[in-house]
Amino acid sequence: GGTFWLSDTPDEKSKYDESGYYRICTYVILTDKKNGKDLMFCNLHLNGGRTAEKQIKVVTKYLADEFERYPVFLTCDFNAHPDSTTCLYLETVMKDSYVTAEKNLAPIPYTAHDYGALTNAYRIDFCWHKGNFKCLNYNTITDMYDGYVSDHYAIMSEFEWLRF
């Protein structure tokens, strides 16, 4: 696994000029103990707006060989709506578990809530997948644990390997 910067120079601490923050992608190759198969898991947090599309293209370019070699899960605060150019681009490479889940158990259709200030907001957190999997369930976790733990609700997707 490793970490790289979401910029034109991903191997050094850097960002796009229009980025408000430095952003990274962290990834790891995992082995399923039951079947011995490897998979890649990535996590990242994108800037909003047009920068997000540039950043997700850095991810798919930087990890292109791994995306071909392994099944991939990519979780992310996209800071982008499902119909954004960022998501539309990634749909050409991966699938959105919110869409592909056999059972969508989400009690609400959004994840960002700004500590309860937003109601009926939008979904900007995603679990994307590519490979020999079936998404069984998707859920947005709205439970309160002595107050809000984040300005977003957590999401959870459950998958099963398909036969090889």
Salt bridges, closest charged atoms under 4 A:
GLU18 OE2 - LYS54 NZ 2.73
GLU53 OE2 - LYS57 NZ 3.19
ASP77 OD2 - HIS45 NE2 3.01
ASP77 OD2 - HIS152 NE2 3.42
ASP96 OD2 - ARG123 NH2 2.90
GLU102 OE2 - LYS134 NZ 3.49
ASP125 OD2 - HIS152 ND1 2.63
ASP151 OD1 - HIS152 NE2 3.68
GLU160 OE2 - LYS134 NZ 3.22
